[in-house]
Amino acid sequence: MPEQSLTCSDCQKTFAFTEQEQAFFQERGFAPPKRCPECRKARRARQGGGGGGGGGGGDLAQMTAAGLPKWLAAFQKKLATGKQWQTRQSGMSMLMG
């Protein structure tokens, strides 16, 4: 596997995809990167953290002042306004009839 030159989908700059990186990506079943290392780093910073794994609560940057994950605080706020509950109640009353 010779080194490849790829074009970043964000900044359009060309970056090297080394043999070692290719082996790493292939070993794990990953597609080749779409972004250069600088744009990947910037994207992670904008999104508040590192790589994936899915919603396990996140790092401290994604916590509210009350110590709750931001998604949980937003959910509680919606519940407090009653919008979610009212929608469900009206649906239930139609079912109950």
C-alpha positions in Angstrom: 0.0 0.0 0.0 1.8 3.1 -1.1 1.1 6.5 0.6 -2.0 8.2 -0.9 -2.8 11.8 -1.4 -6.4 12.7 -0.4 -8.3 15.9 -0.6 -10.0 17.3 2.5 -13.8 17.7 2.1 -13.7 20.9 4.3 -10.7 22.9 3.3 -9.9 21.3 -0.1 -6.2 20.9 0.8 -4.3 17.7 -0.1 -3.1 15.6 2.8 -1.1 12.4 3.0 -2.7 9.1 4.0 0.3 7.1 5.1 0.8 3.3 4.8 0.5 3.0 8.6 -2.7 5.0 8.6 -4.1 2.9 5.8 -3.3 -0.3 7.7 -4.9 1.1 10.8 -8.1 2.1 9.0 -8.3 -1.2 7.1 -7.7 -3.3 10.2 -10.7 -1.7 11.9 -12.9 -1.6 8.9 -12.9 2.2 8.6 -13.4 4.2 5.4 -10.5 6.5 4.5 -10.7 9.9 6.2 -12.6 12.7 4.4 -10.9 15.5 6.4 -7.3 16.4 6.9 -5.8 16.1 10.4 -6.3 19.8 11.1 -9.9 19.9 10.1 -10.6 16.6 12.0 -9.1 18.3 15.1 -11.2 21.4 14.6 -14.4 19.4 14.1 -13.8 17.5 17.3 -13.3 20.7 19.2 -16.5 22.2 17.8 -18.4 19.1 18.8 -17.1 19.1 22.3 -14.9 16.1 22.5 -13.1 13.2 21.1 -14.1 10.1 19.2 -17.3 8.2 19.3 -18.9 5.3 21.0 -22.3 7.0 21.3 -24.1 8.7 24.1 -22.4 7.6 27.3 -22.8 11.0 28.9 -19.8 12.8 27.4 -16.9 14.6 28.9 -16.9 17.5 31.3 -17.2 20.1 28.5 -20.6 18.7 27.7 -21.9 19.0 31.3 -24.1 21.7 32.6 -23.4 23.8 35.7 -25.8 21.4 37.6 -23.6 18.5 36.7 -26.0 17.0 34.2 -25.3 16.1 30.6 -26.6 18.8 28.3 -29.1 16.5 26.6 -30.6 15.6 29.9 -30.9 19.2 31.0 -32.7 20.0 27.8 -35.0 17.1 28.2 -35.9 18.1 31.8 -36.6 21.6 30.6 -39.0 20.4 28.0 -40.8 18.3 30.6 -41.0 21.2 33.0 -42.7 23.3 30.3 -45.3 20.5 29.9 -45.2 20.5 26.1 -44.1 16.8 25.9 -46.6 15.7 28.6 -49.5 17.6 27.0 -48.9 16.0 23.7 -48.8 12.6 25.2 -51.9 13.3 27.3 -54.0 14.4 24.3 -52.9 11.3 22.4 -53.8 9.1 25.3 -57.3 10.7 25.7 -58.0 9.9 22.1 -57.1 6.3 22.7 -59.0 6.0 25.9 -61.9 7.6 24.3 
